[in-house]
Amino acid sequence: MEYEFKEQFRHALVQWFQREKRDLPWRHTKDPYQIWVSEVMLQQTRVDTVIPYYVRFMDKFPTAESLAYAPEEELLKMWEGLGYYSRVRNLQAGVREVVETYNGTVPNNRVDISKLKGVGPYTAGAILSIAYGKPEHAVDGNVMRVLSRVLLIKEDIALPKTKKVFEEAVTELIDPNNASSFNQGLMELGALICTPTSPKCLLCPVRDYCRAFEEGDAAQLPIKTKKVKMKNLVYKVFIARNKNGHYLLEKRSAQGLLAGMWQFPMIELKKDAKPLEQFSNQYNVTITKEYGPIISFKHVFSHLTWHIEAELMEVQTIDDDGFFSKEQIARLPMPVPMLKIWDEIK
């Protein structure tokens, strides 16, 4: 790339970001640990959703040491509702490595920081550039969209190998003296101006350097193949209440989707399923009264959709193992679909 183009592009982007950036809580710190937490929370989650979670999380775990050995149930409760719970498990594991191996100081180079659990190329680059001012690439979806238009890159961004193209582009373009503002500027531009549909080209601070705008096809980029087909699962959820007014819950497996979270019993509805019979046999309860369905909805994950119908009933049991009071339930980490059902019950 021409030296003059790079200089002008950098200047325009950095000046715009420093003038127009949103006032976000993680932009008031250079602490690499706190920036790390914000970047993990922001993965596949909207900024407005993250803000209150981030503030509460930082109040609870203000330092790497305070997070490193926190009980998992406490950790999941603080993350409750954000989804993608493996993120917080990996975050804690990585932070524990920092405490044990690096005396609580997050490494300031890509080789060491990339060894930490859950830290991929993007998170590493974001921490290094924002906290330490290092001119390191941090390529996410926003960055790929912006640069695919600016540089007229027509390679499929759904292919893992394509990310390398953008990492090399950022490495060449990045402002070595303002790495933090440059990388955050690209992300901010993608979030506010250079949006997936109907990009606001007339408001763009780098419009004069954008080849896609020049050719009139900014909205056609980036090129991205369609995702794999969504899988659909249908569940009957049983809200079983005993004579004490306590509710039956179970803990999900320690591995896989929503690992370690608490839920009401769920029976997948397959062909010839007899969910009521299956439920009473599997959980050793006698159903004494049925109230029928109380809520039906679908919950969409990145790769599958749950179709849920929840039913309330009174049950008798031999013992009260697995039954919890409302106060106990309030302290247990539950995934969003279960919180939705619990709100309906309350």
Secondary structure, 3 states (H helix, E strand, C coil): CCHHHHHHHHHHHHHHHHHHCCCCHHHHCCCHHHHHHHHHHHCCCCHHHHHHHHHHHHHHCCCHHHHHCCCHHHHHHHHCCCCCCHHHHHHHHHHHHHHHHCCCCCCCCHHHHCCCCCCCHHHHHHHHHHHHCCCCCCCCHHHHHHHHHHCCCCCCCCCCCHHHHHHHHHHHHCCCCCHHHHHHHHHHHHHHCCCCCCCCHHHCCCHHHCHHHHHCCHHHCCCCCCCCCCEEEEEEEEEEECCCCCEECEECCCCCCCCCCEECCEEECCCCCCHHHHHHHHHCEEEEEEEEEEEEEEEECCCEEEEEEEEEEEEEECCCCCEECHHHHHHCCCCHHHHHHHHHHC
